[in-house]
């Protein structure tokens, strides 16, 4: 499954660390964070859900919502 998440307050310096945080979630196959669009694209399997991804992003200090 793939989801797209809008991220508020993202800067260039934080895109790579946030990508690493998302990729570290058990069940995430791949993640990419676009600073230009302020969107994370996350490919994941059944071990994780969108609510978990949103929680991880919020724990990293960003407001997020699914697209």
C-alpha positions in Angstrom: 0.0 0.0 0.0 1.1 3.6 -0.6 -0.1 6.7 1.1 0.7 10.4 0.8 1.0 12.6 3.8 1.0 16.4 3.9 3.6 17.7 6.4 3.5 21.2 7.8 6.7 23.1 8.8 9.1 20.9 6.9 12.5 22.4 6.0 15.4 21.1 3.8 17.4 20.2 6.8 14.7 18.0 8.2 13.6 16.0 5.1 16.4 13.4 5.3 16.0 12.8 9.1 12.3 12.4 8.7 12.8 10.0 5.8 15.0 7.9 8.0 12.5 7.9 10.8 9.7 6.8 8.5 11.9 4.0 7.0 12.7 2.7 10.5 9.0 2.0 11.2 8.4 -1.8 11.2 6.3 -2.5 8.0 7.5 0.5 6.0 9.0 -0.7 2.7 10.1 2.7 1.5 9.6 6.4 2.2 10.4 9.6 0.4 9.9 13.1 1.7 9.6 16.0 -0.7 10.5 19.4 0.7 9.1 21.3 -2.3 5.7 19.7 -2.0 5.8 19.1 1.8 4.6 15.6 1.2 5.8 12.2 2.4 5.2 9.2 0.1 5.2 6.0 2.1 5.1 2.5 0.8 4.1 0.0 3.6 2.7 -3.4 4.3 0.0 -4.7 6.6 2.1 -4.4 9.7 1.6 -0.6 9.8 -1.3 1.8 9.1 -1.7 5.4 8.3 -2.5 6.4 11.9 0.8 5.0 13.0 2.7 6.9 10.3 0.9 10.1 11.3 1.9 9.5 14.9 5.5 9.0 14.0 5.6 12.2 12.0 3.9 14.1 14.9 6.4 12.6 17.4 9.1 14.0 15.1 7.6 17.5 15.6 5.4 18.0 12.5 1.7 18.4 11.9 0.6 15.9 9.3 -2.5 14.8 7.6 -3.2 12.1 4.9 -4.0 13.2 1.4 
